[in-house]
Amino acid sequence: MTAKITIKKTFKGLLLGAAISASMTGVAQAAEVEVLHWWTSGGEAKALGTLRDSLQGQGIGWKDMPVAGGGGSSAMTVLRSRVMSGNAPTAVQMMGFDILDWGDQGVTANLNEVAKAGNWDAVVPAALKKFSKTNGQWNAAPVNVHSTNWVWGNKAVMDKVGIEIPANWDDFVSAMQKVKAAGLIPLAHGGQAWQDATIFDGVLMATGGIDFYRKALIDLDEQALTSKTMQQVFDRMRVLRGLVDDNFSGRDWNLASAMVMNEKAAFQMMGDWAKGEFLNAGKVPGKDFVCFRTPGTQGTVTFNADQFTMFKVDDDRHEAQMKMAAAILSPEFQIAFNTVKGSVPARTDISDEAFDACGKKAMADLKEAGANNTLVGSMAHGHASPAAVKNAFYDVITAHFNGDMSSQEAVKQLAASVKNAI
């Protein structure tokens, strides 16, 4: 235990030293923000452009630093190197426990002043705010709320096959089997660990409900992890494995979305950033595509939220950084960004008037889940458990989905992996 504490303190000391070094070197131009992110797909890039345009309208320069990779792991590797070298970016796209981990290192900026001016504490949902603050200090500005338990369907394919929006899990599987019998791909999917885990979140919620979700993925209850219900979750994952095409391995999520858009596949189980791809391609909700909650999960919302974590920077960049933070939580930006991105605002005081049918549903579902205490963080996207535990889930889920591991063995390995990671 002593060794672990010493290592953590040493790393924290190195980070603090690097941050101080950065403040002395003045590595960036005044009135400029350098933004590290992984929004590189068409819909994501278009949404991010709304923030860039907002800041440029205030005379603030934008230095873009995109790092491809939908899960953000590559971006975090780059960030670690930048901070250790004393050259932290102004702002970094980040989610969940990663924000808290960096806040604990003492290298993030204090946003309390701008948060107070913008009344953030009153308008940001408690479940989201939990990840924006460390020890009472705002370190990050939440951009949006995504929910992950969505299914996106191509309306033309559904009409051609003669299927409706499924009411329950069995109907969903039956619908996809009809699509397969018609010679089309039932489920568009990319064989990446975070995508496998995204499906797993929805399947687990549909199978066990909100209480089981909390016990298994948040409380990490061993009885839940080793239960017959968990075995049924893996059984259902195996069924889904038989409904994806043979070329799914390594496919990026937005390419899977394109399969649905182009009538090559019927459905995609993915967070609502997928809607941003549909909108960017000119597709219209209700006409070209449909959106519905993973069958069996209506009334619950598994969420993640993109936030921009601010890092300590030199005085020349500080003012621009604070303006960026204020712009992110402004109602104008929240509407402009989220109507393009596919997500919903991180503020609870914004009207749904500007949002499309799927956006209105998402906002209503979020409000309902918040009122009924059925809003929970997504395991797949780092909002249920810390990174080590999330990775333990990833390892077993993706090994089972991509191999011939039995559901019984998956349950056994899952419980052991989680136990070792705690």
N, C-alpha and C positions, 0 to 999 in steps of 0.2 A: 504493500500500500504506500509506504514512504517513497519508494522509487517512482511510482506513478505520479504522486503529488509533485515531486521534484521536477520530473520531466514536464509536467503541465506548467509549473511556475517558470521553468527555464524558457519554454516556448512562448509563454506570455511575455516574458521579459524581452525576448528577441523581437517580438511583434511590436512592443511598445517602443523599443529602440529604433526599429525601422520606421515607425510612424513619426517619431521625433525627427529622424533624419530627413524624412520626406518634407516635413514642415520647414526645414532649414534650406532645402535645395531649390525650392521654387521651380519644379519641373514642368509646370504647365502654364499656359498663357492666362492672363487675367480674363475674367468674364467668360470662362469656358468650362464646360463640364465634359469629362471623359466618362463614357457610359459602357460598362461591360455587361453583355447580355447574350442570350442564345436565341433570340427571336430572329430567325433567318428565313422562315417560310414566307410565302407571299402575303397571306393574311396578317401574320405577326408583324412583318416589316412595315406594312401599311399602317397598322395600328400604332406602332412605335413612332411613325412619322408624325402623328398628331402631337406627340409630346415635343419632338424636335422643333416642329413649326411653332408651337406655343412659346418655347424658350427663345427661339430666334426672333420672334416678334418682340421680345423684351431686350433684345440686343445681346443675348447670351449665345456664344458659340457652342457647337456640338461636335465632339470628337467621338466617332462611333467605333466601338470595339466589339464586333460580333464574334462569337465562338460557337460554331455549329454543334448541334447535339441537343435533341429535344429534352433530355432529362437534366441537363445542366452540369453533369459531372465534369466535363472538359472545361467548362467555364470556371468551376471551383478550383481546378488544378492551376489554371492561369492566375486566378486571384491569389492563391496562396503564394505563388512565386512573386507576384507583384508586391504584395504586402511585405514579404520577407526581404525584398530588395530595397525597401524604403520608397516605393513609388506606387502607392495605392491609387486605384481609380477614384473618381469623384463619387460615383454611384454604381452599384452592382445589382443586377437582377438576382433575387434570391427568394427562397421559400422556407417556411416552417422552421424546423429545429436548426437549420443552418444559420438562420439569423440570430437565434439565441446563442449558438456556439461562438459566433464571431463577437457578439455583444459581450460575452464573458471574457473575451481576450483583451478588452479595454482599448480596442483600436477603432471603434465606430464613433461617428459624430453624435453630438447631443442635439436632438431636434425639438426639445421641449418648448423652446420659445416660439418657433413657427407652428408647432402643434397647438399651443395655447391660443395663438392668434386665429387659427383656423377651426378651433373648437373640436379637434379630432376626438378627444375623449368621449364627447357626447354623441358623435355620429358614426363612429367605427364600431361594428359589432364586437361584443366581448370575445367571442370565439376567435375572431381574427386578430384583435388587439393583443391577445395573449402572445402572438409571435412578433409583434412590432416593437415591444418594449423589453428592456432588460433592467431589472432593479428599479423600476419606475421611470426609466429614461427611454424616450422614443429614439430608436436607432434607425427605423425604416419607415418609409411612406408607402402604404398599401395602394396598389394600382387598381385592383379588381378583386372580385370573388369568382373563381371558377367552380363549377360543380362537375364531378367526375362520373356520376352514375347516369349517363346519358346513352341513348342509342340513336344513331342517325340513319335514316332509311331513304333510299331512292324511290320516289313515288311512282315513276314510270315502271320500274321493275316490279314493285309491289302490285300495281294494277295489272301488269302483264301476267303475273303468276296467280293473281286473284287472292291476295292476302291483305288483311287489315292490320292496324296497329294491335299487337297482341296484348291481351288483358293480364296474362300471368306467364310464369316461366314455361310451363308445358306448351302453351300456345306459341310462345316465342320459338322454342325448339321445333315445333311442328311446322311453323311458317318457314323456317330456314331449311328444313328438310324438303319442303315443296320447291324452294328455290333451287336446291341442289338437283332435284329430280328434273327441273326444267333446263338443266345444263349451265346454270349460272353459279357464281360464287356466293354462298350464303353470307359469309362473314369476312369482311376485309380486315386484315390484321397485319401488324408488323412484329416479327419475332425478336423483340428486344425486351430485356428484363422489366423495364418500367412499364411497357405496354402490356405484358403478361400480367403484371401486378395490378394494373388499372382494371383489367377485366375481372381479376380475382376480387378486388374490392366490391364490385357490383354483384358478383355471384354470391359472395359471402353474405352481403346484406339481404339479397333476395332469398337466400336459403335460411338464414338464422334470425334475421330481423335486427333491430337497433340494439337490443340488449346483448345479443350474442356478439354483434360487431364490437361493442365497447369492451366486453369481457375478453374477446380473443385478440383484437388488434390494438387496443389502448391499454387495458389493464394487464394484458399478457397472462391471463389466467390459465394455468396449466390444464385444468379440467376442461376448459373450453377448447384449448389447442389440441387436446387428445380425444375429443368427443366424436360421437357418431355423426353429429352435424358437420363437423369439419371434414370428415371423410366424405360426406355427401357433397360438400363444396368441391372437393377434388374430383369426385365422380362427374360433376357437372362440367368442370374444366376439361375433363377428358372428352366429353361429348362435343364441346365447342372446338376442341382440337381437330375433330373429324369434320368440321364445317368450314375450315379455312383452306385456302389453296396451297398447293405444294411449294410455292415459291415465296412463302411469307417470311422466311428467315432473314433477319437483318433489315427488313423493309422499314423505312422511316414512316412515321404516323401520317404525315401529310400525303404520302403516296398512297396509303390505304384510303384516305379520304377521297383522293382523286378517283380511285376505283369505284367508289359509290357514286360520285358525281358523273362519271362516264358510263354508268349503267353496266359496269362489269361485275359489280357486287351489289347485294341488296342492303346490307347493314354494316355499321361500324360501331363498336362499343368504345367510346372515347369521350373525354372531357369536352366542354363546350368551346374550347379553342378550335375544334374541328369546324364549328359553324363559321368561324372567321374565314376558313378556306372556301366554304360554300359561297359565302357572301362575296369574297374577293373574285370568285369566278362568275359572279352575276346571277347566282342561283337564288330563288325566292322560296322562303318557308311556306309550306302548304301547297305550293305549286310544283316545285322541283324536288323538294325533300321534306321529310317529316322528322320531328324530334319527339322523343318520349323517354321517360325514365326507364332504366333497366327494369323489366317487368318483375313486380314483387317488391319494388323499393319506393313507389310513390308515397309521398309524405315524409320521406327522409332525404337528406342531402349530405353527400360526402363531398367535402370541399378542399380545394387548395387555393392559394392566393399568391399572385405575383406581387412582390414588393421590391422597392429599390432601397437597399441598405446603403446608408451613407457612411463613408470612411473619413477619418481625420485627415484633413488636407491643409496645405499652407494657406495663409491669409488671403492670397490673391484669388484662390478658388472658393473660399468660404462663402462669400456673398452669392456667387452664382449657384453654389450648392443649396443654399437656403431657398433661393428663388425656385430652384428645381423642385425641392420638397413641397413648397407651397403650391406650385402649379399642379403637381400630381394629385393633390386632394381637392383641388378646386372643382366645383360642380360642373363647370364648363368642360374641363378636360375629362372628368370621369364619364360624362355622356359621350363626348367625341371619341374617346378611346374605346370604350366598351361596346358601343354600337358597331364598331369595326372588328374588334377582337373576338366577339362572341360571348364574352363574359358579362358580368353585371357589376355595377358600381360597388366600391368598398364603403360608400356612405349609405346610410339608411334613409336619408332625407331627400332622395332624388326621385322625381316622377318617372314613370315608365313610358310616358307619352312618346318619346323619340325612339323607342325600341320596337323591334319586329315581334311577331307572334311568339317565337321561341324565347326571345328576350323577356317578354312580358310574363311568360310562364315561369322562366327561371327566377325572376324577381318575386313572383307570387310564391313559388315553392320555397325560396330562401326565407321569406317573411314567415311562412307557415312553419318551417322547420325551426326557425329561431324562437318562435312563440311556444312551440311544443317540445322544445329541448331535444329535437331530432336532427340537429345540425352537428355533424361530427367531421373531424379531420380525416383526409384520405391517407391511408397507410402508404399507398403507392407513390404519393407525392409529398412525403415527408411531413405530414401534419398529424400523424397519430402516434408515432414513436420516433425516438432519436435514430440517427443514421445507421448506427451499428445494428440495431434491431431491424430496421427497414431492409438493410442489405441481407440479413439472415432470412427474412421472408422472401426477398427476391431470389436468392440462391435456390431455395427449395421449389418455389412456384415455377420458375423457369425450367429447372431440371425436370420436373414432372411434366410440364406442358410440352416440352421439346423432346422428351424421351419416352421410355416404356416403364417408368416407375409406377408401381401400383399406388392406389389411393391410400391403402393401409400404410405402406412404407413412407409415403409423403407426409402423412400425419405424424408418424414416428420421428422422421427427420426434422420436421418443422418444430416440434416441441423441443427437441434437443438443440437445434440451432438457435432458437430464441433464448433458451436457458443460458447457453454459452455467451450470448451477446449482451445479456442484461448486466 
